[in-house]
Amino acid sequence: MKKTILIVTLENSFQFREQRSLLARLCLIWEAQGHVIKVVQGHNQPLEADIAISHIDLTVVPDEYSTFLEAYPTTININATNISKARISRNLLTRTDMYEGEVIVKTANNYGGVPELIHQRQSGLLQNDMLHQRPWKRVEYMDTNNYPRFNSIKEVPHGVWQNDKLVVEKFLPEKDAEGNFYLRYWIFLGDKEINVLHKSQKAIVKDTDHNSRIITGTPDELRTFRKEMGIDFGRIDYGIVDGKAVMYDVNSTPAAGENQLNLIGDKLAELAQGFKLYI
């Protein structure tokens, strides 16, 4: 049965079709199957639809969007409203913790706080990117390719602990005996999923690295976490350290870069079938 699908995006955001989002790619598949795709920016223009998908690219979804989405009979990701580090991380540290290992400083907001930065600029609230602002106690955004690492808690600058927009985590990378680092990610929609493994010589592994392959198997603790968070569609980045899954990042509006699409493109049609779980 053909359905009308409403994509709800952030007010003043980029045009949905122009975004490098995984959801935009899935919409092309659904349209080819005969489904109707509608897109609305903001929360003041209700459109008729059989199902809605929340695609609010912010760390915390504003209440007005949640209220808007509640009007639809089914909404994918309606419960995925907070992916802040305070909510998702199992490795946060305080200044007084007795931890001896290497640590990493990140923003409390998702993806270096960049989605919030973009939203402020598009809304006219900010005139420059401030990505390299200092001192530490005033940092709000970070380059996700260069999260600062320190050998111990003692080396973390005093200003970091004074800044509630930053967090300190245990740095727990997955690596092998040859010194290679690994990043795994799990993409899911309903009951369909894709797992990927990236290999790099860099400690902060990005999915732009070409040494990647599709893998199978999803750790049970990630499935439990996903259920607790209420995420229907998204991506979880993780590593396997000492036999256990360590979560690095969670994203309910995952992007789809060129390298990633080259790797998982053949799997997208299957992933798109996860939509059927909600209709």
Buried (B, 14 or more C-beta within 10 A) or exposed (E): EEBBBBBBBBBBBBEBEEBBBBBBBBBEBBEEEEBEBEBBBBBEEEEEBBBBBBBBBBBBBBEEBBEBBEEBEBBBBBBBBBBBBEBBBEBBBEEEEEBEEBBBBBBBBBBBBBBBBBBBBBEEEBEEEBBEEEEBBEBBBBEBEEBBBBEEBEEBBEBBBEBEBBBBBBBBBBBEEEEBBBBBBBBBBBEBBBBBBBBBEEBBBBBEBEEBEEEEEBBEBBBEBBEEBEBBBBBBBBBEBEEEBBBBBBBBBBBBEEBBEEBBEEBBEBBBBBBEEBE
